[in-house]
């Protein structure tokens, strides 16, 4: 195996090791995938200023998010099905984040449950919430997150309906895989993955299974989940969630300046500029271009975080220079998880730390907190 030097090396390795349905779940967008692609490529439109003749002997990468100090200026975004890439995947990711003192946002659609992640870690993680039609489930899962001492709640606003992802449909994606010829052939091609997955009983959606009346197996989960995303999701829901959740509240999936202006009037602490990784509205603006636009045009006292298209340390530096208080990413750590488990996730962090630090210093800066538009052409 060639030496792992960049995120793309882990991406290639993950593709070799994972059944097609799970690799494609990570590495795809909705419909034509134009927004998914531009999330990544639009970073090339932003150029860093190279400054020389400065003392860059010491650097600082730590950042404060929501009044809490973290060692690095980035964290890991909520992603479903992590536990299908590697046994107990979300627990392993949480452990890697704890070890490196960065925030981890657990997804509602995780394979390992809130309680399992909490039992296996000491550091407070964050929890991401989808608003479902089943309001009893929503109330209960918020209480469970509160009981698990999750630090912040991240409310996803850009999934009132599910956009079509062609690869997932063609691959017959499900967790666990449905017994069909298509899925069986995909799985048999990856015998090492199969053997590893036999080591855990966590192979379905842990935050749902056993936490909804009548939902106790794959078929009942599918039946319940079908149509659960709520097209009635409105700003009024934010007020409702605020009454239920006592800690910091962040809204994820904000792209437009008018929506930021609306968010300013709500009792929330932050927003995440995001287009759901190009998995929802195909043809909309890339996350990095949205950040560039809204930071310049809208005044806000909210903490502004960024998510979408990060593949390197230089991307992180660019997002911070454009005004993001912190950066979240999903696909890079999923590549690492699928490739090597927890060591792969830790390798992602190691690579990004080195790239962020090198980029920062060669731009003539020594503290990520000092980055601004003056560091860009």
C-alpha atoms as one frame of an Amber mdcrd trajectory, in Angstrom:
protein
   0.000   0.000   0.000   1.351   3.413  -0.930   2.044   5.918   1.836  -0.992
   7.971   2.901  -0.096  11.616   2.372  -3.405  13.317   1.563  -7.149  12.881
   1.956  -7.443  11.524  -1.585  -5.222   8.556  -0.644  -7.779   7.561   2.001
 -10.605   8.089  -0.472  -9.003   5.607  -2.888  -8.411   3.115  -0.083 -11.997
   3.411   1.166 -13.316   2.683  -2.320 -11.274  -0.524  -2.413 -12.534  -1.711
   0.969 -16.230  -0.761   1.063 -19.250  -2.351  -0.638 -20.309  -0.122  -3.526
 -23.553   1.033  -1.887 -21.741   2.454   1.143 -18.868   4.042  -0.766 -21.306
   5.651  -3.205 -23.453   6.854  -0.297 -20.455   8.869   0.902 -19.137   9.971
  -2.466 -22.217  11.278  -4.274 -24.722  14.098  -4.526 -28.294  14.524  -5.687
 -29.476  14.412  -9.308 -26.705  15.705 -11.670 -24.304  16.231  -8.736 -23.403
  19.698 -10.044 -23.541  21.324  -6.608 -21.650  18.421  -5.031 -18.839  18.903
  -7.574 -18.779  22.704  -7.285 -18.561  22.513  -3.502 -15.071  21.164  -4.031
 -13.934  22.894  -7.228 -15.061  26.413  -6.264 -12.305  26.553  -3.639  -9.902
  26.930  -6.570 -11.475  30.300  -7.404 -10.227  31.708  -4.097  -6.526  32.544
  -3.919  -4.369  32.993  -0.836  -1.919  35.868  -0.456   1.666  34.756   0.028
   3.501  37.025   2.490   7.216  36.761   3.308   9.744  38.212   5.712   7.621
  37.508   8.788   8.562  35.641  11.952   6.591  32.385  11.751   8.466  30.511
  14.477   5.346  29.755  16.539   1.812  29.018  15.384  -1.586  28.759  17.091
  -4.405  26.600  15.694  -6.822  26.603  18.641 -10.309  28.113  18.336 -13.229
  28.868  20.613 -16.620  27.617  19.422 -19.732  28.546  21.425 -17.618  29.636
  24.423 -15.765  26.307  24.474 -12.062  26.035  23.635 -11.002  23.476  21.026
  -7.497  22.515  19.982  -8.107  22.954  16.245 -10.256  25.228  14.021 -12.274
  22.367  12.554 -14.606  19.561  13.554 -16.511  16.677  12.028 -19.990  17.189
  10.610 -23.011  14.911  11.111 -23.136  12.015   8.650 -25.530   9.088   8.613
 -24.487   5.431   8.376 -20.956   5.862   9.723 -21.295   2.516  11.463 -21.825
   0.787   8.121 -18.409   1.907   6.896 -16.638   0.331   9.857 -17.995  -1.517
  12.919 -19.191   0.950  15.587 -18.022   3.750  13.323 -19.570   6.712  15.147
 -18.023   5.613  18.439 -14.613   5.439  16.767 -15.021   8.894  15.225 -16.093
  10.353  18.576 -13.037   8.806  20.235 -10.728  10.273  17.580 -12.303  13.710
  18.058 -12.010  13.425  21.831  -8.349  12.465  21.536  -7.623  15.492  19.341
  -9.954  17.900  21.194 -12.180  18.812  18.248 -16.009  18.884  18.078 -17.979
  15.954  16.694 -21.621  16.246  15.631 -23.492  12.936  15.847 -26.235  12.453
  13.241 -29.840  11.520  13.979 -29.335   8.809  11.330 -26.233   7.324  12.948
 -25.818   3.577  13.348 -24.530   3.830  16.917 -26.985   5.523  19.283 -26.535
   8.686  21.323 -26.263   6.558  24.450 -23.618   4.244  22.973 -21.416   7.153
  21.915 -21.830   8.807  25.327 -20.958   5.560  27.148 -17.719   5.205  25.192
 -16.454   8.787  25.456 -15.852  11.395  28.144 -15.879  14.562  26.039 -19.185
  16.254  25.198 -20.172  15.761  21.571 -22.824  17.735  19.667 -26.040  16.260
  18.270 -27.711  16.932  14.927 -31.497  16.834  14.708 -33.807  16.168  11.789
 -37.333  17.407  12.429 -39.625  14.455  11.745 -43.405  14.288  11.447 -43.354
  12.093  14.549 -43.125  14.866  17.151 -43.030  12.388  20.033 -39.826  10.965
  18.550 -38.363  14.472  18.184 -39.155  15.354  21.797 -37.702  12.075  23.021
 -34.496  12.271  20.992 -33.873  15.824  22.223 -34.328  14.620  25.800 -31.946
  11.741  25.130 -29.339  14.162  23.793 -29.839  16.344  26.863 -29.492  13.328
  29.177 -26.297  12.324  27.361 -24.974  15.840  28.094 -24.512  16.743  24.426
 -22.990  20.214  24.297 -24.944  21.728  21.395 -27.926  20.874  19.217 -27.571
  21.321  15.455 -30.976  21.637  13.762 -30.868  20.777  10.050 -33.120  23.148
   8.087 -32.501  22.069   4.483 -34.190  18.665   4.471 -37.963  19.196   4.587
 -38.099  16.638   1.764 -35.472  14.220   0.533 -33.836  14.936  -2.828 -33.162
  11.954  -5.077 -29.710  10.439  -5.043 -29.532   8.190  -8.091 -26.630   6.024
  -6.893 -28.351   5.132  -3.618 -31.459   3.964  -5.473 -29.521   1.969  -8.064
 -27.388   0.342  -5.371 -30.378  -0.548  -3.196 -28.859   1.288  -0.225 -30.125
   0.276   3.219 -28.769  -0.396   6.702 -28.338  -3.280   7.056 -28.299  -4.252
   3.356 -31.545  -5.794   2.137 -31.364  -9.455   1.054 -31.284  -9.028  -2.713
 -29.040 -10.255  -5.511 -27.761  -6.711  -6.080 -26.696  -6.126  -2.462 -25.424
  -9.694  -2.046 -23.056  -9.325  -4.994 -21.737  -6.017  -3.643 -21.102  -7.496
  -0.204 -19.480 -10.721  -1.428 -16.910  -8.642  -3.301 -15.738  -7.226   0.053
 -15.235 -10.279   2.326 -12.955  -8.441   4.786 -15.661  -5.823   5.342 -18.168
  -8.629   5.965 -15.950 -10.312   8.548 -15.378  -7.036  10.384 -19.100  -6.233
  10.470 -19.779  -9.575  12.180 -17.975  -8.174  15.246 -20.826  -5.787  16.075
 -24.590  -5.948  16.438 -24.877  -2.282  15.404 -26.057  -2.483  11.806 -29.154
  -0.286  11.749 -30.196   3.194  12.874 -29.477   3.157  16.591 -31.274   6.402
  17.399 -34.512   5.053  15.918 -34.541   1.288  16.478 -36.288   0.600  19.765
 -37.114   4.259  20.327 -40.303   4.408  18.268 -43.373   2.312  19.042 -43.516
  -0.658  16.684 -40.083   0.009  15.135 -37.942  -2.989  16.032 -36.537  -4.339
  12.746 -35.374  -3.220   9.290 -38.759  -3.442   7.597 -40.481  -1.412  10.310
 -37.730   1.225  10.237 -38.120   1.593   6.472 -41.886   1.849   6.818 -41.605
   4.455   9.594 -38.857   6.509   7.922 -40.686   6.701   4.602 -42.292  10.114
   4.590 -40.997  11.148   8.042 -39.182  14.254   6.790 -41.555  17.145   7.366
 -42.375  19.499   4.454 -44.062  21.712   7.049 -40.642  22.554   8.547 -40.767
  26.313   9.169 -39.176  28.960  11.356 -41.886  28.256  13.926 -40.214  24.903
  14.523 -37.090  26.732  15.673 -39.120  28.336  18.472 -40.512  24.922  19.421
 -37.065  23.304  19.463 -35.697  26.223  21.495 -38.238  25.492  24.238 -37.162
  21.855  24.346 -33.389  22.328  24.191 -31.565  24.190  26.963 -28.056  24.459
  25.507 -26.482  26.172  22.468 -28.648  25.853  19.336 -27.253  26.014  15.793
 -29.123  26.027  12.490 -27.508  24.013   9.677 -28.283  24.379   5.977 -28.272
  28.174   5.615 -27.094  29.590   2.265 -29.087  32.743   1.595 -28.579  36.184
   3.118 -32.326  36.636   3.637 -32.410  33.485   5.771 -29.523  34.755   7.887
 -31.446  37.973   8.479 -34.419  35.912   9.664 -32.164  33.731  11.854 -30.819
  36.856  13.569 -34.214  37.322  15.232 -34.269  33.864  16.842 -32.789  32.693
  20.122 -29.993  30.680  18.558 -26.238  30.828  18.910 -24.952  29.973  15.463
 -25.513  28.910  11.866 -23.701  26.508   9.567 -23.381  27.683   5.974 -24.107
  24.445   4.113 -25.942  22.936   1.142 -25.999  19.454   2.675 -22.859  18.427
   0.823 -24.589  18.863  -2.525 -27.107  16.171  -1.540 -30.252  18.304  -1.523
 -30.918  21.232  -3.920 -28.919  20.370  -7.023 -27.955  23.478  -8.973 -27.689
  25.824  -6.013 -24.589  27.808  -5.055 -21.552  26.063  -3.564 -21.091  26.453
   0.170 -17.827  28.398  -0.174 -19.358  30.916  -2.602 -22.346  31.279  -0.279
 -19.990  32.004   2.616 -18.137  34.579   0.513 -21.412  36.310  -0.372 -23.218
  36.327   2.951 -20.271  37.304   5.131 -19.829  40.454   3.075 -23.526  41.334
   2.854 -25.114  40.438   6.193 -24.427  41.623   9.700 -24.904  39.010  12.362
 -23.879  38.381  15.946 -24.351  34.648  15.436 -21.323  32.391  15.208 -20.957
  31.464  11.551 -19.619  27.994  10.796 -18.904  26.453   7.404 -19.476  23.015
   5.871 -19.081  21.771   2.305 -16.280  20.750  -0.043 -13.381  20.726   2.431
 -10.701  18.339   1.177  -7.484  19.898   2.495  -5.935  22.197   5.038  -5.735
  25.018   2.530  -9.521  24.810   2.093  -9.913  25.243   5.853  -7.643  28.301
   5.829  -9.620  29.837   2.951 -12.940  29.342   4.748 -11.551  30.882   7.933
 -10.144  33.828   5.969 -13.580  34.387   4.420 -15.045  34.790   7.895 -16.058
  31.361   9.154 -15.533  30.999  12.893 -14.962  27.293  12.402 -15.122  24.613
   9.731 -16.930  21.267   9.684 -16.511  18.448   7.182 -17.976  15.003   6.539
 -16.486  13.136   3.595 -12.794  13.361   4.612 -13.306  11.579   7.925 -15.686
   9.060   6.334 -12.954   8.183   3.825 -10.570   7.660   6.732 -13.123   5.605
   8.667 -13.922   3.381   5.695 -10.252   2.939   4.872  -8.781   2.183   8.298
 -11.272   2.628  11.132 -10.247   4.914  13.997  -6.583   5.105  12.876  -7.872
   6.340   9.510  -9.919   9.087  11.166  -6.893  10.094  13.230  -4.819  10.105
  10.038  -7.292  12.570   8.498  -6.833  14.886  11.474  -3.045  14.527  11.289
  -3.004  15.372   7.576  -5.275  18.383   8.013  -3.324  19.757  10.975  -0.097
  19.643   8.979  -1.726  21.233   5.913  -3.483  23.976   7.918  -0.283  24.840
   9.769   1.873  24.903   6.637  -0.655  26.976   4.697  -1.057  29.410   7.596
   2.678  29.973   7.972   3.405  30.312   4.246   0.637  32.931   4.096   2.664
  34.863   6.661   0.307  34.277   9.596   0.837  32.475  12.896  -2.665  32.422
  14.447  -5.826  31.100  12.761  -7.790  33.687  14.737  -6.057  36.468  12.762
  -7.129  35.232   9.335  -9.431  37.544   7.369 -10.100  38.874   3.854  -6.666
  40.487   3.885  -5.162  37.032   3.472  -6.938  36.557   0.129  -6.503  38.048
  -3.326
